[in-house]
């Protein structure tokens, strides 16, 4: 596995700030979640006031389908503390998403 250095991670996040996936990139770098775990995160798993995220599912490809699955082990079910920069990115994303939901109305999925 190849891991970014702190400098590389900062450079990557700085260069992706205008990307729609910036909050997701921030979550991955800040939390150390596996890709499937991060893809399985829903707003109900995140407590922005406490700066915590509960890992309770992962998104996994099974054949031609994507399915939410239980974490691999009991140890994989965990509470992850989020640093301030990740909390801010997620707050901003949540606000933008709420605006998008209002615009979409009944078409929101």
Secondary structure, DSSP 8 states (H G I E B T S, - for coil): -----HHHHHHHHHHTTTSTTHHHHHHHHHH---HHHHHT--GGGEETTTTEEEE--EEEEETTEEEEE--SSGGGSEEEE--HHHHHHHHHHHHHHHHHHHHHGGG--
